[in-house]
């Protein structure tokens, strides 16, 4: 069993919970309310900008040119998804640039992005990479699972096709290969920290979708300025 397979096995209950949680169950069935998906897309656009920053920051600390190029390319890909997929849905749901700018990141989004950027900035490179892995891997697993059941006229077909695509699967595999290579070179304390980072980011993936499903923002008394 590879290190990344061990990570998935270690978080198996959480991964099953993510796949079956109300947001993803209703997304798979095509019954997720459009208003909920609209708010999710806005938050996901905020998230992907932060995710791209974390990828670029971690990449700048890479030990060699291939690692730097891989993470820099993934950062570029995250921005491309934000511009293409989200632009399509934001147009569909009438989200103007002003609407987006006036909607701050949710607590869940802000917490997740802050964790990733902190890890990218201060953790050992192997730990930072492992913290970034769940966003790739969980989205691909969820996308493929939904794709297998989705009708051709599914209302969220573009989202499903993006994360179930061969291109995305290849980017996920590159991230898995990098994580396994780094784990093979790491000492036991570092591998333990890598496991902890994977668990934490997987929890944040669940929290992000759960927050989107319940359309949670910030308590009014502490809402950050728009």
C-alpha positions as semicolon CSV with decimal commas, in nm:
position;residue;x (nm);y (nm);z (nm)
1;X;0,000;0,000;0,000
2;X;0,138;0,340;-0,098
3;X;0,157;0,630;0,146
4;X;-0,133;0,807;-0,025
5;X;-0,341;0,489;-0,013
6;X;-0,269;0,478;0,359
7;X;-0,390;0,838;0,388
8;X;-0,719;0,750;0,221
9;X;-0,764;0,441;0,436
10;X;-0,684;0,646;0,748
11;X;-0,966;0,889;0,661
12;X;-1,207;0,635;0,509
13;X;-1,501;0,719;0,735
14;X;-1,466;1,091;0,667
15;X;-1,433;1,033;0,292
16;X;-1,753;0,825;0,291
17;X;-1,928;1,096;0,489
18;X;-1,817;1,359;0,238
19;X;-1,941;1,155;-0,058
20;X;-2,281;1,098;0,105
21;X;-2,334;1,434;0,277
22;X;-2,650;1,626;0,181
23;X;-2,477;1,873;-0,050
24;X;-2,316;1,600;-0,262
25;X;-2,612;1,364;-0,242
26;X;-2,846;1,633;-0,373
27;X;-2,588;1,749;-0,626
28;X;-2,569;1,392;-0,758
29;X;-2,947;1,365;-0,779
30;X;-2,978;1,703;-0,948
31;X;-3,205;1,825;-0,670
32;X;-2,965;2,068;-0,502
33;X;-3,145;2,405;-0,505
34;X;-3,001;2,645;-0,759
35;X;-2,981;2,916;-0,491
36;X;-2,757;2,689;-0,282
37;X;-2,536;2,606;-0,579
38;X;-2,516;2,976;-0,669
39;X;-2,381;3,061;-0,325
40;X;-2,144;2,765;-0,339
41;X;-1,999;2,882;-0,671
42;X;-1,931;3,227;-0,528
43;X;-1,751;3,077;-0,229
44;X;-1,565;2,829;-0,447
45;X;-1,436;3,115;-0,663
46;X;-1,303;3,283;-0,347
47;X;-1,152;2,952;-0,238
48;X;-0,982;2,873;-0,568
49;X;-0,807;3,209;-0,570
50;X;-0,667;3,132;-0,224
51;X;-0,587;2,774;-0,325
52;X;-0,391;2,901;-0,625
53;X;-0,195;3,134;-0,397
54;X;-0,113;2,842;-0,166
55;X;-0,001;2,627;-0,460
56;X;0,221;2,903;-0,593
57;X;0,366;2,972;-0,248
58;X;0,438;2,605;-0,182
59;X;0,581;2,569;-0,531
60;X;0,828;2,850;-0,465
61;X;0,972;2,633;-0,188
62;X;0,999;2,322;-0,404
63;X;1,325;2,125;-0,386
64;X;1,374;2,102;-0,762
65;X;1,253;2,241;-1,095
66;X;0,994;1,965;-1,165
67;X;0,822;2,020;-0,829
68;X;0,821;2,397;-0,879
69;X;0,681;2,361;-1,231
70;X;0,413;2,114;-1,121
71;X;0,271;2,331;-0,846
72;X;0,299;2,648;-1,052
73;X;0,108;2,472;-1,330
74;X;-0,158;2,358;-1,085
75;X;-0,194;2,714;-0,958
76;X;-0,251;2,830;-1,315
77;X;-0,504;2,551;-1,363
78;X;-0,698;2,653;-1,052
79;X;-0,731;3,006;-1,186
80;X;-0,838;2,870;-1,527
81;X;-1,117;2,668;-1,364
82;X;-1,230;2,973;-1,168
83;X;-1,244;3,182;-1,485
84;X;-1,413;2,926;-1,710
85;X;-1,643;2,709;-1,501
86;X;-1,743;2,976;-1,254
87;X;-1,793;3,240;-1,522
88;X;-2,041;3,007;-1,690
89;X;-2,242;2,952;-1,373
90;X;-2,215;3,309;-1,254
91;X;-2,357;3,424;-1,585
92;X;-2,630;3,161;-1,563
93;X;-2,727;3,269;-1,212
94;X;-2,687;3,640;-1,270
95;X;-2,390;3,695;-1,038
96;X;-2,235;4,025;-1,144
97;X;-1,876;4,129;-1,064
98;X;-2,025;4,366;-0,806
99;X;-2,228;4,082;-0,650
100;X;-1,914;3,871;-0,623
101;X;-1,702;4,152;-0,484
102;X;-1,972;4,231;-0,230
103;X;-1,990;3,873;-0,100
104;X;-1,696;3,806;0,136
105;X;-1,549;3,459;0,186
106;X;-1,749;3,257;0,436
107;X;-1,606;3,142;0,767
108;X;-1,542;2,796;0,621
109;X;-1,374;2,935;0,311
110;X;-1,160;3,180;0,505
111;X;-1,056;2,914;0,757
112;X;-0,959;2,663;0,487
113;X;-0,763;2,911;0,277
114;X;-0,582;3,045;0,585
115;X;-0,481;2,692;0,683
116;X;-0,346;2,614;0,335
117;X;-0,150;2,938;0,300
118;X;-0,003;2,899;0,648
119;X;0,101;2,543;0,567
120;X;0,248;2,649;0,233
121;X;0,446;2,925;0,403
122;X;0,583;2,759;0,715
123;X;0,547;2,380;0,705
124;X;0,805;2,148;0,550
125;X;0,747;2,121;0,175
126;X;0,622;1,761;0,204
127;X;0,364;1,862;0,463
128;X;0,247;2,159;0,256
129;X;0,199;1,936;-0,050
130;X;-0,003;1,687;0,152
131;X;-0,223;1,965;0,287
132;X;-0,299;2,064;-0,075
133;X;-0,373;1,707;-0,189
134;X;-0,732;1,663;-0,061
135;X;-0,870;1,942;-0,279
136;X;-0,746;1,753;-0,585
137;X;-0,824;1,401;-0,476
138;X;-1,158;1,443;-0,299
139;X;-1,305;1,653;-0,579
140;X;-1,198;1,392;-0,832
141;X;-1,345;1,106;-0,630
142;X;-1,671;1,293;-0,575
143;X;-1,687;1,403;-0,940
144;X;-1,637;1,050;-1,071
145;X;-1,890;0,907;-0,826
146;X;-2,154;1,158;-0,937
147;X;-2,063;1,122;-1,306
148;X;-2,140;0,752;-1,290
149;X;-2,500;0,829;-1,186
150;X;-2,572;1,163;-1,354
151;X;-2,820;1,198;-1,639
152;X;-2,706;1,365;-1,960
153;X;-2,928;1,666;-1,891
154;X;-2,812;1,705;-1,531
155;X;-2,842;2,073;-1,428
156;X;-2,486;2,076;-1,293
157;X;-2,333;1,879;-1,579
158;X;-2,048;2,125;-1,644
159;X;-1,930;2,098;-1,282
160;X;-1,951;1,719;-1,289
161;X;-1,767;1,686;-1,620
162;X;-1,486;1,914;-1,501
163;X;-1,398;1,703;-1,199
164;X;-1,461;1,366;-1,366
165;X;-1,247;1,453;-1,670
166;X;-0,932;1,274;-1,779
167;X;-0,737;1,600;-1,764
168;X;-0,828;1,650;-1,400
169;X;-0,752;1,284;-1,322
170;X;-0,403;1,333;-1,463
171;X;-0,343;1,638;-1,243
172;X;-0,461;1,439;-0,941
173;X;-0,227;1,152;-1,026
174;X;0,069;1,390;-1,053
175;X;-0,013;1,522;-0,706
176;X;-0,043;1,168;-0,568
177;X;0,291;1,072;-0,723
178;X;0,461;1,379;-0,576
179;X;0,317;1,310;-0,232
180;X;0,429;0,946;-0,240
181;X;0,779;1,046;-0,354
182;X;0,810;1,301;-0,076
183;X;0,683;1,052;0,183
184;X;0,943;0,798;0,071
185;X;1,217;1,050;0,147
186;X;1,068;1,176;0,474
187;X;1,145;1,068;0,828
188;X;0,877;0,934;1,062
189;X;0,791;1,269;1,228
190;X;0,747;1,432;0,888
191;X;0,525;1,150;0,764
192;X;0,318;1,191;1,080
193;X;0,282;1,562;1,009
194;X;0,184;1,478;0,651
195;X;-0,092;1,250;0,779
196;X;-0,216;1,520;1,015
197;X;-0,223;1,774;0,731
198;X;-0,422;1,538;0,511
199;X;-0,677;1,478;0,786
200;X;-0,709;1,851;0,854
201;X;-0,760;1,942;0,489
202;X;-1,008;1,658;0,439
203;X;-1,206;1,796;0,732
204;X;-1,197;2,140;0,572
205;X;-1,335;1,990;0,249
206;X;-1,631;1,852;0,443
207;X;-1,673;2,179;0,630
208;X;-1,668;2,386;0,310
209;X;-1,948;2,181;0,149
210;X;-2,150;2,165;0,471
211;X;-2,124;2,540;0,514
212;X;-2,231;2,592;0,152
213;X;-2,529;2,360;0,200
214;X;-2,647;2,554;0,504
215;X;-2,546;2,883;0,339
216;X;-2,351;2,992;0,644
217;X;-2,180;3,329;0,645
218;X;-2,042;3,520;0,942
219;X;-2,233;3,615;1,256
220;X;-2,359;3,968;1,197
221;X;-2,172;4,109;1,495
222;X;-1,834;4,000;1,354
223;X;-1,895;4,009;0,980
224;X;-1,580;4,126;0,803
225;X;-1,612;4,438;0,589
226;X;-1,705;4,368;0,227
